[in-house]
């Protein structure tokens, strides 16, 4: 079931090139499908436990979505985006501003 949800998610991404639709439709649909798996096996539970936080983070922040840049004083796109963990264990995203090249990071809030 997780593989089917992932396949549908991939097809949705291929059909929709804009980040907003990908985040609001494709990612939301995948999370719903993962939640709706009836009687998940242990493997499906493990896969779901790995995939859901990643999809939620992508949905929240989007890959290539705009993040506030302190130097530019506006929301700009990021490049070289990486997911990381802060010193206190919170998931975060690091990248560089496309406009000025300064480093930036954003902490995921639960």
The first five atom37 places (N, CA, C, CB, O) and aatype in JSON, in Angstrom:
{
  "aatype": [20, 20, 20, 20, 20, 20, 20, 20, 20, 20, 20, 20, 20, 20, 20, 20, 20, 20, 20, 20, 20, 20, 20, 20, 20, 20, 20, 20, 20, 20, 20, 20, 20, 20, 20, 20, 20, 20, 20, 20, 20, 20, 20, 20, 20, 20, 20, 20, 20, 20, 20, 20, 20, 20, 20, 20, 20, 20, 20, 20, 20, 20, 20, 20, 20, 20, 20, 20, 20, 20, 20, 20, 20, 20, 20, 20, 20, 20, 20, 20, 20, 20, 20, 20, 20, 20, 20, 20, 20, 20, 20, 20, 20, 20, 20, 20, 20, 20, 20, 20, 20, 20, 20, 20, 20, 20, 20, 20, 20, 20],
  "atom_mask": [
    [1, 1, 1, 1, 1],
    [1, 1, 1, 1, 1],
    [1, 1, 1, 1, 1],
    [1, 1, 1, 1, 1],
    [1, 1, 1, 1, 1],
    [1, 1, 1, 1, 1],
    [1, 1, 1, 1, 1],
    [1, 1, 1, 1, 1],
    [1, 1, 1, 1, 1],
    [1, 1, 1, 1, 1],
    [1, 1, 1, 1, 1],
    [1, 1, 1, 1, 1],
    [1, 1, 1, 1, 1],
    [1, 1, 1, 1, 1],
    [1, 1, 1, 1, 1],
    [1, 1, 1, 1, 1],
    [1, 1, 1, 1, 1],
    [1, 1, 1, 1, 1],
    [1, 1, 1, 1, 1],
    [1, 1, 1, 1, 1],
    [1, 1, 1, 1, 1],
    [1, 1, 1, 1, 1],
    [1, 1, 1, 1, 1],
    [1, 1, 1, 1, 1],
    [1, 1, 1, 1, 1],
    [1, 1, 1, 1, 1],
    [1, 1, 1, 1, 1],
    [1, 1, 1, 1, 1],
    [1, 1, 1, 1, 1],
    [1, 1, 1, 1, 1],
    [1, 1, 1, 1, 1],
    [1, 1, 1, 1, 1],
    [1, 1, 1, 1, 1],
    [1, 1, 1, 1, 1],
    [1, 1, 1, 1, 1],
    [1, 1, 1, 1, 1],
    [1, 1, 1, 1, 1],
    [1, 1, 1, 1, 1],
    [1, 1, 1, 1, 1],
    [1, 1, 1, 1, 1],
    [1, 1, 1, 1, 1],
    [1, 1, 1, 1, 1],
    [1, 1, 1, 1, 1],
    [1, 1, 1, 1, 1],
    [1, 1, 1, 1, 1],
    [1, 1, 1, 1, 1],
    [1, 1, 1, 1, 1],
    [1, 1, 1, 1, 1],
    [1, 1, 1, 1, 1],
    [1, 1, 1, 1, 1],
    [1, 1, 1, 1, 1],
    [1, 1, 1, 1, 1],
    [1, 1, 1, 1, 1],
    [1, 1, 1, 1, 1],
    [1, 1, 1, 1, 1],
    [1, 1, 1, 1, 1],
    [1, 1, 1, 1, 1],
    [1, 1, 1, 1, 1],
    [1, 1, 1, 1, 1],
    [1, 1, 1, 1, 1],
    [1, 1, 1, 1, 1],
    [1, 1, 1, 1, 1],
    [1, 1, 1, 1, 1],
    [1, 1, 1, 1, 1],
    [1, 1, 1, 1, 1],
    [1, 1, 1, 1, 1],
    [1, 1, 1, 1, 1],
    [1, 1, 1, 1, 1],
    [1, 1, 1, 1, 1],
    [1, 1, 1, 1, 1],
    [1, 1, 1, 1, 1],
    [1, 1, 1, 1, 1],
    [1, 1, 1, 1, 1],
    [1, 1, 1, 1, 1],
    [1, 1, 1, 1, 1],
    [1, 1, 1, 1, 1],
    [1, 1, 1, 1, 1],
    [1, 1, 1, 1, 1],
    [1, 1, 1, 1, 1],
    [1, 1, 1, 1, 1],
    [1, 1, 1, 1, 1],
    [1, 1, 1, 1, 1],
    [1, 1, 1, 1, 1],
    [1, 1, 1, 1, 1],
    [1, 1, 1, 1, 1],
    [1, 1, 1, 1, 1],
    [1, 1, 1, 1, 1],
    [1, 1, 1, 1, 1],
    [1, 1, 1, 1, 1],
    [1, 1, 1, 1, 1],
    [1, 1, 1, 1, 1],
    [1, 1, 1, 1, 1],
    [1, 1, 1, 1, 1],
    [1, 1, 1, 1, 1],
    [1, 1, 1, 1, 1],
    [1, 1, 1, 1, 1],
    [1, 1, 1, 1, 1],
    [1, 1, 1, 1, 1],
    [1, 1, 1, 1, 1],
    [1, 1, 1, 1, 1],
    [1, 1, 1, 1, 1],
    [1, 1, 1, 1, 1],
    [1, 1, 1, 1, 1],
    [1, 1, 1, 1, 1],
    [1, 1, 1, 1, 1],
    [1, 1, 1, 1, 1],
    [1, 1, 1, 1, 1],
    [1, 1, 1, 1, 1],
    [1, 1, 1, 1, 1],
    [1, 1, 1, 1, 1]
  ],
  "atom_positions": [
    [[0.82, -1.2, 0.0], [0.0, 0.0, 0.0], [0.86, 1.27, 0.0], [-0.93, 0.0, 1.21], [0.5, 2.26, -0.64]],
    [[1.98, 1.25, 0.7], [2.86, 2.42, 0.73], [3.45, 2.64, -0.66], [3.99, 2.23, 1.78], [3.57, 3.78, -1.11]],
    [[3.81, 1.55, -1.33], [4.35, 1.66, -2.69], [3.33, 2.26, -3.64], [4.81, 0.29, -3.2], [3.68, 3.07, -4.5]],
    [[2.06, 1.86, -3.5], [1.0, 2.41, -4.35], [0.83, 3.91, -4.1], [-0.34, 1.67, -4.1], [0.68, 4.69, -5.04]],
    [[0.85, 4.3, -2.84], [0.72, 5.72, -2.5], [1.9, 6.51, -3.06], [0.63, 5.91, -0.97], [1.72, 7.62, -3.56]],
    [[3.1, 5.94, -2.97], [4.29, 6.61, -3.5], [4.21, 6.74, -5.02], [5.57, 5.84, -3.1], [4.61, 7.77, -5.57]],
    [[3.7, 5.71, -5.68], [3.56, 5.76, -7.14], [2.57, 6.86, -7.54], [3.09, 4.39, -7.69], [2.86, 7.66, -8.43]],
    [[1.42, 6.91, -6.88], [0.42, 7.95, -7.17], [1.01, 9.34, -6.91], [-0.85, 7.74, -6.31], [0.75, 10.28, -7.66]],
    [[1.8, 9.46, -5.85], [2.46, 10.72, -5.51], [3.41, 11.13, -6.63], [3.22, 10.6, -4.18], [3.43, 12.3, -7.03]],
    [[4.2, 10.19, -7.13], [5.14, 10.48, -8.23], [4.4, 10.91, -9.49], [6.0, 9.25, -8.52], [4.83, 11.85, -10.16]],
    [[3.31, 10.23, -9.82], [2.52, 10.58, -11.0], [1.94, 11.98, -10.84], [1.38, 9.55, -11.23], [1.93, 12.77, -11.79]],
    [[1.45, 12.3, -9.65], [0.9, 13.63, -9.38], [1.98, 14.69, -9.57], [0.33, 13.7, -7.95], [1.7, 15.76, -10.13]],
    [[3.21, 14.42, -9.11], [4.31, 15.37, -9.28], [4.65, 15.57, -10.75], [5.55, 14.89, -8.53], [4.96, 16.68, -11.17]],
    [[4.59, 14.5, -11.54], [4.89, 14.6, -12.97], [3.84, 15.46, -13.67], [4.94, 13.19, -13.62], [4.16, 16.25, -14.55]],
    [[2.58, 15.3, -13.28], [1.48, 16.03, -13.91], [1.43, 17.5, -13.47], [0.16, 15.36, -13.59], [0.95, 18.35, -14.22]],
    [[1.9, 17.79, -12.28], [1.81, 19.15, -11.72], [3.2, 19.7, -11.46], [0.98, 19.15, -10.41], [3.92, 19.21, -10.59]],
    [[3.58, 20.7, -12.22], [4.94, 21.26, -12.11], [5.05, 22.37, -11.06], [5.37, 21.8, -13.45], [6.16, 22.7, -10.63]],
    [[3.93, 22.95, -10.65], [4.01, 24.08, -9.71], [4.07, 23.58, -8.26], [2.81, 25.03, -9.9], [3.37, 22.63, -7.9]],
    [[4.89, 24.23, -7.47], [5.13, 23.82, -6.08], [3.86, 23.87, -5.25], [6.19, 24.71, -5.46], [3.66, 23.0, -4.4]],
    [[3.02, 24.86, -5.47], [1.81, 25.01, -4.66], [0.9, 23.79, -4.81], [1.05, 26.28, -5.06], [0.43, 23.24, -3.82]],
    [[0.65, 23.35, -6.05], [-0.19, 22.18, -6.28], [0.47, 20.93, -5.71], [-0.47, 21.99, -7.78], [-0.2, 20.09, -5.11]],
    [[1.77, 20.82, -5.91], [2.48, 19.65, -5.38], [2.33, 19.56, -3.87], [3.97, 19.71, -5.76], [2.08, 18.49, -3.32]],
    [[2.48, 20.7, -3.19], [2.38, 20.7, -1.73], [0.95, 20.51, -1.24], [2.93, 22.0, -1.17], [0.71, 19.73, -0.33]],
    [[0.01, 21.22, -1.86], [-1.37, 21.2, -1.37], [-2.13, 19.96, -1.81], [-2.09, 22.42, -1.85], [-3.0, 19.49, -1.07]],
    [[-1.84, 19.43, -3.0], [-2.6, 18.3, -3.51], [-1.83, 16.98, -3.39], [-2.98, 18.54, -4.98], [-2.27, 16.07, -2.69]],
    [[-0.69, 16.9, -4.05], [0.06, 15.64, -4.11], [0.5, 15.18, -2.72], [1.28, 15.79, -5.01], [0.27, 14.03, -2.34]],
    [[1.13, 16.06, -1.97], [1.63, 15.68, -0.65], [0.49, 15.4, 0.32], [2.54, 16.79, -0.1], [0.56, 14.45, 1.1]],
    [[-0.56, 16.22, 0.28], [-1.71, 16.0, 1.16], [-2.38, 14.67, 0.86], [-2.72, 17.15, 1.03], [-2.76, 13.93, 1.77]],
    [[-2.53, 14.36, -0.44], [-3.14, 13.09, -0.83], [-2.31, 11.91, -0.34], [-3.31, 13.02, -2.35], [-2.86, 10.91, 0.13]],
    [[-0.99, 12.02, -0.44], [-0.14, 10.91, -0.01], [-0.26, 10.7, 1.5], [1.32, 11.17, -0.39], [-0.35, 9.56, 1.96]],
    [[-0.25, 11.77, 2.27], [-0.39, 11.64, 3.72], [-1.73, 10.99, 4.07], [-0.27, 13.02, 4.41], [-1.8, 10.13, 4.94]],
    [[-2.8, 11.41, 3.38], [-4.12, 10.82, 3.62], [-4.12, 9.34, 3.28], [-5.21, 11.56, 2.8], [-4.65, 8.52, 4.04]],
    [[-3.53, 8.98, 2.12], [-3.48, 7.57, 1.73], [-2.68, 6.74, 2.74], [-2.85, 7.42, 0.34], [-3.07, 5.62, 3.06]],
    [[-1.59, 7.29, 3.24], [-0.8, 6.56, 4.24], [-1.59, 6.37, 5.53], [0.51, 7.31, 4.52], [-1.51, 5.32, 6.16]],
    [[-2.34, 7.4, 5.93], [-3.16, 7.3, 7.14], [-4.31, 6.32, 6.98], [-3.69, 8.67, 7.51], [-4.76, 5.72, 7.96]],
    [[-4.8, 6.16, 5.74], [-5.97, 5.32, 5.48], [-5.64, 3.86, 5.18], [-6.74, 5.89, 4.34], [-6.54, 3.1, 4.81]],
    [[-4.4, 3.44, 5.34], [-4.05, 2.04, 5.08], [-4.73, 1.18, 6.15], [-2.48, 1.83, 5.09], [-4.47, 1.34, 7.34]],
    [[-5.6, 0.24, 5.7], [-6.29, -0.6, 6.68], [-5.37, -1.71, 7.18], [-7.57, -1.21, 6.06], [-4.71, -2.38, 6.39]],
    [[-5.32, -1.91, 8.47], [-4.5, -2.96, 9.09], [-3.08, -3.01, 8.52], [-5.16, -4.31, 8.9], [-2.69, -4.02, 7.94]],
    [[-2.3, -1.94, 8.69], [-0.95, -1.93, 8.11], [-0.04, -2.98, 8.74], [-0.32, -0.54, 8.28], [-0.11, -3.25, 9.94]],
    [[0.8, -3.57, 7.91], [1.78, -4.54, 8.4], [2.87, -3.77, 9.15], [2.4, -5.38, 7.23], [2.91, -2.54, 9.13]],
    [[3.74, -4.5, 9.82], [4.85, -3.85, 10.53], [5.71, -3.08, 9.55], [5.7, -4.9, 11.3], [6.14, -1.96, 9.84]],
    [[5.97, -3.67, 8.39], [6.77, -2.99, 7.38], [6.1, -1.69, 6.92], [7.01, -3.92, 6.17], [6.75, -0.66, 6.79]],
    [[4.78, -1.75, 6.68], [4.05, -0.55, 6.26], [4.07, 0.51, 7.35], [2.59, -0.91, 5.9], [4.16, 1.7, 7.06]],
    [[4.0, 0.09, 8.6], [4.08, 1.05, 9.71], [5.45, 1.72, 9.75], [3.79, 0.35, 11.05], [5.55, 2.93, 9.96]],
    [[6.49, 0.93, 9.55], [7.85, 1.49, 9.53], [8.03, 2.44, 8.36], [8.89, 0.36, 9.45], [8.56, 3.54, 8.52]],
    [[7.59, 2.02, 7.17], [7.71, 2.88, 5.99], [6.94, 4.17, 6.19], [7.22, 2.16, 4.73], [7.41, 5.26, 5.85]],
    [[5.74, 4.04, 6.75], [4.9, 5.22, 6.99], [5.56, 6.14, 8.01], [3.51, 4.79, 7.49], [5.49, 7.37, 7.88]],
    [[6.21, 5.56, 9.03], [6.88, 6.36, 10.06], [8.06, 7.14, 9.49], [7.36, 5.46, 11.19], [8.41, 8.19, 10.01]],
    [[8.66, 6.64, 8.43], [9.77, 7.34, 7.79], [9.27, 8.37, 6.78], [10.71, 6.33, 7.08], [9.75, 9.5, 6.75]],
    [[8.29, 7.97, 5.98], [7.84, 8.8, 4.86], [7.0, 10.0, 5.31], [7.03, 7.96, 3.89], [7.19, 11.11, 4.8]],
    [[6.08, 9.81, 6.26], [5.17, 10.89, 6.65], [5.87, 12.15, 7.13], [4.25, 10.41, 7.71], [5.5, 13.24, 6.7]],
    [[6.87, 12.07, 8.02], [7.54, 13.3, 8.45], [8.25, 14.02, 7.3], [8.54, 12.99, 9.54], [8.3, 15.25, 7.27]],
    [[8.79, 13.26, 6.37], [9.46, 13.87, 5.22], [8.45, 14.61, 4.35], [10.21, 12.8, 4.38], [8.68, 15.75, 3.96]],
    [[7.33, 13.96, 4.06], [6.29, 14.58, 3.23], [5.71, 15.8, 3.95], [5.16, 13.57, 2.91], [5.47, 16.83, 3.33]],
    [[5.49, 15.69, 5.25], [4.97, 16.84, 6.01], [5.94, 18.01, 5.98], [4.68, 16.44, 7.46], [5.52, 19.16, 5.85]],
    [[7.22, 17.73, 6.09], [8.22, 18.79, 6.02], [8.23, 19.43, 4.64], [9.62, 18.25, 6.36], [8.3, 20.65, 4.52]],
    [[8.17, 18.6, 3.59], [8.12, 19.13, 2.23], [6.86, 19.96, 2.03], [8.17, 17.98, 1.2], [6.9, 21.02, 1.41]],
    [[5.75, 19.46, 2.56], [4.48, 20.16, 2.41], [4.53, 21.51, 3.13], [3.33, 19.3, 2.96], [4.02, 22.51, 2.63]],
    [[5.13, 21.52, 4.31], [5.21, 22.75, 5.1], [6.13, 23.77, 4.46], [5.68, 22.44, 6.51], [5.77, 24.94, 4.31]],
    [[7.33, 23.34, 4.08], [8.33, 24.27, 3.59], [8.52, 24.22, 2.09], [9.62, 24.01, 4.25], [9.06, 25.16, 1.51]],
    [[8.09, 23.15, 1.45], [8.26, 23.0, 0.01], [9.71, 22.97, -0.39], [7.56, 24.12, -0.71], [10.53, 23.67, 0.2]],
    [[10.04, 22.17, -1.36], [11.4, 22.15, -1.87], [11.48, 23.3, -2.86], [11.78, 20.76, -2.52], [10.78, 23.3, -3.88]],
    [[12.32, 24.24, -2.59], [12.42, 25.4, -3.46], [11.41, 26.48, -3.11], [12.24, 25.0, -4.88], [11.25, 27.45, -3.86]],
    [[10.74, 26.33, -1.97], [9.78, 27.36, -1.59], [10.52, 28.57, -1.04], [8.78, 26.81, -0.54], [11.73, 28.51, -0.79]],
    [[9.82, 29.62, -0.87], [10.44, 30.87, -0.43], [10.61, 30.87, 1.09], [9.6, 32.08, -0.88], [9.69, 30.54, 1.83]],
    [[11.8, 31.24, 1.52], [12.13, 31.36, 2.93], [12.65, 32.78, 3.15], [13.19, 30.28, 3.39], [13.33, 33.34, 2.29]],
    [[12.33, 33.35, 4.3], [12.75, 34.72, 4.59], [14.27, 34.81, 4.69], [12.1, 35.23, 5.88], [14.9, 34.05, 5.43]],
    [[14.86, 35.75, 3.94], [16.3, 36.0, 3.98], [16.54, 37.27, 4.79], [16.91, 36.13, 2.53], [16.0, 38.33, 4.46]],
    [[17.34, 37.17, 5.84], [17.61, 38.33, 6.69], [18.38, 39.41, 5.95], [18.38, 37.91, 7.94], [18.17, 40.6, 6.19]],
    [[19.26, 39.01, 5.05], [20.08, 39.98, 4.31], [19.25, 40.73, 3.27], [21.27, 39.26, 3.63], [19.34, 41.95, 3.16]],
    [[18.43, 39.99, 2.5], [17.6, 40.61, 1.46], [16.34, 41.26, 2.04], [17.21, 39.56, 0.41], [15.71, 42.1, 1.4]],
    [[15.97, 40.87, 3.26], [14.77, 41.35, 3.94], [13.5, 41.07, 3.14], [14.89, 42.83, 4.2], [12.59, 41.9, 3.07]],
    [[13.46, 39.86, 2.54], [12.28, 39.42, 1.81], [12.32, 37.9, 1.69], [12.21, 40.09, 0.4], [13.35, 37.28, 1.96]],
    [[11.2, 37.31, 1.3], [11.16, 35.87, 1.06], [11.77, 35.59, -0.32], [9.7, 35.33, 1.14], [11.34, 36.17, -1.32]],
    [[12.76, 34.71, -0.37], [13.42, 34.35, -1.62], [13.54, 32.84, -1.74], [14.83, 35.01, -1.71], [13.38, 32.12, -0.75]],
    [[13.8, 32.36, -2.96], [14.01, 30.93, -3.18], [15.36, 30.51, -2.63], [13.91, 30.59, -4.68], [16.26, 31.33, -2.45]],
    [[15.48, 29.21, -2.36], [16.72, 28.66, -1.8], [17.34, 27.67, -2.78], [16.45, 27.97, -0.45], [16.66, 27.1, -3.62]],
    [[18.66, 27.49, -2.64], [19.35, 26.46, -3.4], [20.17, 25.63, -2.42], [20.26, 27.07, -4.53], [20.38, 26.04, -1.28]],
    [[20.63, 24.48, -2.87], [21.41, 23.56, -2.03], [20.68, 23.24, -0.73], [22.79, 24.15, -1.73], [21.29, 23.25, 0.34]],
    [[19.39, 22.97, -0.83], [18.58, 22.69, 0.36], [18.93, 21.31, 0.91], [17.07, 22.78, 0.03], [18.95, 20.32, 0.18]],
    [[19.19, 21.26, 2.21], [19.49, 20.01, 2.9], [18.65, 19.93, 4.17], [21.01, 19.9, 3.24], [18.38, 20.95, 4.81]],
    [[18.24, 18.73, 4.51], [17.53, 18.53, 5.78], [18.57, 18.14, 6.82], [16.41, 17.44, 5.66], [19.49, 17.38, 6.53]],
    [[18.42, 18.66, 8.03], [19.4, 18.45, 9.09], [18.66, 18.4, 10.43], [20.5, 19.58, 9.09], [17.43, 18.49, 10.47]],
    [[19.4, 18.27, 11.49], [18.84, 18.28, 12.84], [19.6, 19.31, 13.67], [18.9, 16.86, 13.5], [20.83, 19.36, 13.63]],
    [[18.86, 20.12, 14.4], [19.51, 21.14, 15.24], [20.15, 20.48, 16.46], [18.48, 22.21, 15.69], [19.97, 19.29, 16.7]],
    [[20.91, 21.26, 17.22], [21.59, 20.73, 18.41], [20.62, 20.16, 19.43], [22.43, 21.82, 19.05], [20.96, 19.24, 20.17]],
    [[19.41, 20.72, 19.48], [18.43, 20.21, 20.44], [17.5, 19.15, 19.84], [17.6, 21.36, 20.98], [16.48, 18.81, 20.43]],
    [[17.87, 18.63, 18.66], [17.14, 17.52, 18.07], [15.96, 17.87, 17.19], [16.67, 16.65, 19.12], [15.22, 16.98, 16.77]],
    [[15.75, 19.14, 16.9], [14.62, 19.54, 16.05], [14.99, 19.42, 14.58], [14.17, 20.98, 16.37], [16.11, 19.77, 14.19]],
    [[14.06, 18.94, 13.76], [14.35, 18.87, 12.32], [14.43, 20.28, 11.73], [13.28, 18.05, 11.59], [13.65, 21.15, 12.1]],
    [[15.37, 20.48, 10.83], [15.53, 21.8, 10.22], [15.97, 21.65, 8.76], [16.55, 22.63, 11.0], [16.35, 20.57, 8.32]],
    [[15.92, 22.75, 8.04], [16.31, 22.79, 6.65], [17.36, 23.88, 6.5], [15.09, 23.05, 5.72], [17.22, 24.98, 7.04]],
    [[18.43, 23.58, 5.75], [19.49, 24.55, 5.5], [19.6, 24.77, 4.0], [20.85, 24.08, 6.09], [19.32, 23.86, 3.21]],
    [[20.02, 25.96, 3.6], [20.19, 26.26, 2.2], [20.85, 27.61, 2.02], [18.86, 26.23, 1.47], [21.34, 28.22, 2.97]],
    [[20.86, 28.08, 0.76], [21.44, 29.38, 0.44], [20.43, 30.21, -0.32], [22.75, 29.23, -0.38], [19.64, 29.67, -1.1]],
    [[20.45, 31.51, -0.1], [19.57, 32.44, -0.8], [20.01, 32.5, -2.26], [19.59, 33.85, -0.14], [21.19, 32.68, -2.55]],
    [[19.06, 32.37, -3.18], [19.38, 32.47, -4.61], [19.77, 33.88, -5.01], [18.2, 32.0, -5.44], [20.52, 34.06, -5.96]],
    [[19.26, 34.88, -4.3], [19.52, 36.27, -4.67], [20.88, 36.78, -4.19], [18.43, 37.16, -4.13], [21.63, 37.37, -4.96]],
    [[21.2, 36.55, -2.9], [22.44, 37.13, -2.36], [23.48, 36.09, -1.99], [22.11, 37.96, -1.14], [24.64, 36.44, -1.73]],
    [[23.11, 34.81, -1.95], [24.07, 33.75, -1.64], [24.32, 33.53, -0.16], [25.34, 34.05, -2.3], [25.18, 32.72, 0.19]],
    [[23.6, 34.23, 0.72], [23.83, 34.04, 2.15], [23.22, 32.72, 2.62], [23.25, 35.22, 2.96], [22.24, 32.23, 2.04]],
    [[23.82, 32.16, 3.68], [23.3, 30.92, 4.25], [22.03, 31.21, 5.02], [24.36, 30.24, 5.16], [21.85, 32.31, 5.55]],
    [[21.16, 30.22, 5.08], [19.92, 30.37, 5.84], [19.48, 29.03, 6.37], [18.81, 31.0, 4.97], [19.91, 27.99, 5.86]],
    [[18.65, 29.05, 7.37], [18.1, 27.81, 7.91], [16.71, 28.08, 8.44], [19.02, 27.23, 9.02], [16.37, 29.21, 8.8]],
    [[15.91, 27.04, 8.49], [14.56, 27.14, 9.02], [14.31, 25.91, 9.87], [13.49, 27.27, 7.88], [14.63, 24.79, 9.47]],
    [[13.74, 26.1, 11.05], [13.43, 25.0, 11.96], [11.99, 24.58, 11.72], [13.66, 25.4, 13.45], [11.11, 25.43, 11.62]],
    [[11.75, 23.27, 11.64], [10.39, 22.75, 11.47], [9.71, 22.76, 12.82], [10.41, 21.31, 10.86], [10.24, 22.22, 13.79]],
    [[8.54, 23.37, 12.89], [7.76, 23.39, 14.13], [6.69, 22.34, 14.03], [7.14, 24.79, 14.39], [6.08, 22.15, 12.98]],
    [[6.45, 21.65, 15.12], [5.46, 20.57, 15.13], [4.08, 21.11, 15.3], [5.75, 19.57, 16.23], [3.11, 20.35, 15.34]]
  ]
}
